[in-house]
Each structure stands twice: as structure tokens, then as C-alpha cells.
Amino acid sequence: MKKKQTSSNFVTRFAPSPTGGLHVGHAYSALTAWRMCQQQGGRFLLRMEDIDVARCREEYVEDIYADLAWLDIKWEMPVRCQSEHFEDYQQALDRLKAMGFVYPCFCTRAEIKAEITRSPSAPHGPDGALYPGTCRHLGADKAASKAADGFAHAWRINVGAAQEYLQSDGRWPLVWHDELKGDQIAEPASLGDVVLARKDTPTSYHLAVTVDDNLQGISHVIRGEDLFHATHIHRLLQALLDLRVPKYHHHALLLDEMGKRFAKRDKALTIKAIRSRGGTVSEMINQYMFFGEREALSE
Ligand code: GLU
């Protein structure tokens, strides 16, 4: 495809989590971003979303570099590894704490599940039941005494309070743009009070991805449509933290012949397995990247 001149304002990224091998679905996502970037004459960045230090492994990081090289993707150095930047996420969290839009949550997974089961009318969002808000009104004294008693806690965003604040400030509704679906009105309440810092890690996917897309100057976030709804929360965080709002392109997910998403557990379909058995990139594209998407990705 012909390269457009200029447009070096186009900056995109591929942001894998090194918790397993990349599979053909990841390759599709990386190639989609890479090819759009090339068409625009833009910059392509790589970010390791390795905040889950217990599950991420150095060998997966090395495999990702080799997989992307095999796909003939070229990224700028240095690669941003989130585990090296916890202080950036801490700063963002501290700001939200000072604004009063986050609260400590002591609930265990089991307690949340039990609470949801008890209330059949519990609100649900696109990813299932929402956090029922148990710790939202705990109060500073009770929270402090629980923490003093050694109970671990996460930090959740109080979406309702944040929304009210933006409303009273004349900054509501928030809009974001998806290049495939058009303008979107942010509906962060549809995801509920998501976690911004986990009990075991001082951040979460939502907080780290939003902070990093801003810090890295990302103009276009190109990723699978499984993350479409998450963007409502990211847009809310951008408004609260005064961050730039990139354009989004949530591409359809690649499905296997059974109509199922590829998963990290399908070991035979990792890029590493395909390249180790001598497969080529065009064979992989022809074999798996079908269902209407082949045109877009064939040479
Ligand atoms: N780290 C996420 C994943 O591997 C992708 C995040 C994003 O592109 O925003 O699914």
C-alpha cells in the first residue's frame, strides 16, 4: 500500500501482557496496528503490560520480541515495561485520592460473589456483574481500622462521584471517537467502580494503560473490540487526570473455525509454535486471518 507522506503525529502501540505466548489473535492485532501505522507514516511503540509480576515471565518477553521480529514488525526503542514505572501510576492514583474519587476496598473475590448472589437485581455490565459497592461508604475511620487490623485492600474508583463532579463542572458528557463505530458517549457507570490499584499490585490495567497512552503520546489506540467497553473508564480517567484523548480503533476479534476467540491456552497456535515448525507469515495469514479480514491483511 502506498505510504502517505507527513502524519508523523500518528503514534500507535502494541501492548501485550507477557503472561503467555502470543497467539494468532495477537498477531492479527499487532499486524493491524503496524500496517495502519505504516500507511500513515507514523511511529510504532511497544509496551510490555507486565504489572502482574507473579504471572509475567522474562521468557515470554523474549518470545514476544522474537514473534514480532518474525512478523517483520519494527518498534521504537526503548520498550516501556510497566513494572518499571509503578511510581507513575502511584502519582495518578494519589491525585485521584486527593480529589476524593477513589476508595479502599477490602472485599475478597468470594465476598463479592456472595454479595452478588444475594441480590438478584445486582447491576450487570458488558463484562458481567458489577462490583456491588460494598466498601463505597465504609468511611475513613472504619477503613483505617480495617487496614490497621492487617486487612489488605484494593483501590476502586467511585464512578458516581466522579461523574457528578464532571457534571457540575460542565464537563459532561464525555465523548470519545472510535474510527469504526463513530463518536461514543462515555458510559463509565456501565463498568461500575472498577479497581485502579490491586491488593497485590499498586496499579491495575485500566489505570496503567490510560497513564501510559498519555505519557507515550499515543494518538491512535488500535486494539481488539474486547476492550471497547473498557474505553468508557479510560475516558473518565483522562477527564479526571487532564490527559490527552487518543482516537480509538477497536478491530473485530479474529475467530477460529469454530467461531471461538483464540486463547493463550491454545499452545499449538502460538506464534512461537508456528514459527518453530517452519511456518511463514503469509501461510499464517492465509490460514487463520479470514472471515472477511483476509483482504485487509494479505500482501
Ligand atoms: N495488555 C492488553 C492485552 O494484552 C492490551 C491492552 C491494550 O491494548 O489496551 O490484552
Residues whose N, C-alpha, C, O or C-beta is under 5 A from the ligand:
A	BS01	LIG	A15 P16 S17 E49 V209 R223
